[in-house]
Amino acid sequence: LQPTMLRVSLLCALALGAIASIPASIPTVLPPSASTQGLRPALRTDVVAPNLALRGGGKHKVAILTAGGLAPCLSSAIGFLIEEYTLYDPTIEIICYVDGYKGLLKGQHMAVGAAERKMASVLTRHGGSAIGNSRVKLTNVADCIKRGLVKEGEDPQKVAADQLVADGVTVLHTIGGDDTNTAAADLAAYLKTNNYALTVVGLPKTIDNDVYPIRLSLGAWTAAQQGAKFYSNVVNEHSANPRMLIVHEVMGRHCGWLTAATAKCYRDDLKAQQMLEGLGLRQDRLDIHGIYIPELAIDIEAEAKRLKAKMDEIGNINIFISEGAGVDDIIKQMEAQGQEVPRDAFGHPKLDAVNPGKYFAEQFAKNIGAEKTMVQKSGYYARSANPNDQDLALIKDCALKAVECAMLGIGGVVGHDEDTKNYELRACEFTRIAGGKPFNVQEGWFKSMLVDIGQTKDPHQHTSSTQKRSYKPNAPVRTSSQGNIRKRIEEEAAAAAAAK
C-alpha cells in the first residue's frame, strides 16, 4: 500500500470504530533498498493501538523543537510531523519553540496555523532548521546563567518545565542527538513527579550515526552523499601543484561511520567515471590513499612510509579523516604546552580549536615530501543539505511512528532498534539512548575498501574511552547516487559500436 492509501484506510476504519488492532502484513514505506540493508519495513502494529481514537483520545497540545548541530533532516522532520498531526486530527494545536531549548527557556514559540499546515510539505525540501537550533544543556546552570537564559538562582530544568506547563503542552517532540533527547526525557520525569503528564517522543538526528540503539540516524545517508560530492570538486586541486597533499576532514567526533561512508560513496562515483590516462586523467590520482577514523589504530610512521611511496609513484596524496581521529593525543599535546582547550556547554572539546585535519597534515606533509598541503572540511556543507530521497523516506516513516506513539502516550526515541531481531521501528526507551556508538572497522565493505587502497588487510579496532557497549554491525552504506553512471556509459559505448 502507498503511504497515503494506508493512512486513509486507517483513519476511515478508526472513524467507524472498526479497528482494535491492524493486521501485521501492512507495511509502511522505507527506502527501496531497505530489504537488502537488513531493515525490516516498519509495521503499524509495531505499536498495538486498540485504543487509538480518531480525535486524539483527549485534548492534546503538541510542541516541537530542534537542538544541537544541523543535519539534513530537521526541517523535513518538522514538516512531516505537522502533516501527520493535521491528517490525524487538525484540531490538535501545534507550536514550535524557537532556537531549541533556548526558546523553551525564554518562552519563545511560533504557532502553527492553517497556512503553515497547508504548506508544511515545503519544509521537506529544505535543509537546516526553519525554527532554529541552539546548544543548551539544561543541567549546566552556570552556562545558562552566563548566556542570559535564566536568572541567578533559577534552575533551568524547572524553568523549562514551568514553561511547558504554562503553554499547556502535553506532547513534546525533540529532534536531536542523544543529549537533546535525554534532556527532554529528564524534563518529562521531572514533571511526572509533580503530577503533570508530558509525553516526549524524540527523533534521532546526527550525521555521525552514533546513537545507541538506533540502527541509522536521520540525515546520515545524505551527509555521506554530500561529503562525497564536496570532495569530487576539491580533489581536482591535486592538479594545481606538484606533490600535493589534500586532507579531507569529515565530521564524526567519536564515530568514524560518516567518514567511511563518505569515502565509499566517493569511490563508488569515481569508479563509474571515464578516465583518459594518456592525458593525465587517472583514477589513481583521484582516488583516496588513506582513511583515518577514531576507531582505527594508526601507526603514523608506517603510514607515512606507505604514503611517501605512493606520492613518489603518482605525484599526489588524498586522505580522509574523521574530525575525532587522534583528538585525545592532540589535546594532550595542547595541554602539555599550556594551551587551554575550549569546550561547549556539554563539555565536548571544540574540534575547530583542536583542528585534527591540520594536525594530520603536518604529521604527514614533512614525511612524504609534500610541496603543498591543503585541508578541506566538508562538515558544514554536508550537514546543511536538504535530505535525499532515501533519508526523506526514513524521516517520513519515523514521523508517522512518532505521532502514533505520542497519541498512545509512549515516550522514547523513534528509530530502527538494533537490539530487536528485525530492527523494529519503535520508540526506543530513553534509558537505552546514548551517544558515542562506535563504527565497526571489521565491516566487510570497509575492510575491502582499506585493502583496495593499500592501507591494511587487517584493521585493528581501537577501543575509545567513550565506547559504552560492544560493537555491532553498522547499517550498510547505500551505493552512490551516481551508481547508474557506469551502466549508462556502457550502454552509450555499445550504441556507438553498433552504429559503426
Sequence and secondary structure as in RCSB ss.txt:
>XXXX:A:sequence
LQPTMLRVSLLCALALGAIASIPASIPTVLPPSASTQGLRPALRTDVVAPNLALRGGGKHKVAILTAGGLAPCLS
SAIGFLIEEYTLYDPTIEIICYVDGYKGLLKGQHMAVGAAERKMASVLTRHGGSAIGNSRVKLTNVADCIKRGLV
KEGEDPQKVAADQLVADGVTVLHTIGGDDTNTAAADLAAYLKTNNYALTVVGLPKTIDNDVYPIRLSLGAWTAAQ
QGAKFYSNVVNEHSANPRMLIVHEVMGRHCGWLTAATAKCYRDDLKAQQMLEGLGLRQDRLDIHGIYIPELAIDI
EAEAKRLKAKMDEIGNINIFISEGAGVDDIIKQMEAQGQEVPRDAFGHPKLDAVNPGKYFAEQFAKNIGAEKTMV
QKSGYYARSANPNDQDLALIKDCALKAVECAMLGIGGVVGHDEDTKNYELRACEFTRIAGGKPFNVQEGWFKSML
VDIGQTKDPHQHTSSTQKRSYKPNAPVRTSSQGNIRKRIEEEAAAAAAAK
>XXXX:A:secstr
  HHHHHHHHHHHHHTT  SS  TT B    TTGGGGT    BGGGS  TT  TTTTS  EEEEEE SS  TTHH
HHHHHHHHHHHHH TTSEEEEETTTHHHHHHT EEE  HHHHHTGGGGGG  S TT      TT HHHHHHTTSS
 TT  HHHHHHHHHHHHT SEEEEEE HHHHHHHHHHHHHHHTTT   EEEEEEB TT   BTBSS BTHHHHHH
HHHHHHHHHGGGGGGSTTEEEEEEE  SS  HHHHHHHHHHHHHHHTS  BGGGTB HHHHS  EEE TTB   H
HHHHHHHHHHHHHHSEEEEEEETTTTHHHHHHHHHHTT    B TTS B HHHH HHHHHHHHHHHHHT SEEEE
EE HHHHHTS   HHHHHHHHHHHHHHHHHHHHT  EEEEEBTTSTT  EEEE GGG BS     TT HHHHHHH
HHTTS SS  B   TT  S           TTTTHHHHHHHHHHHHHHH 
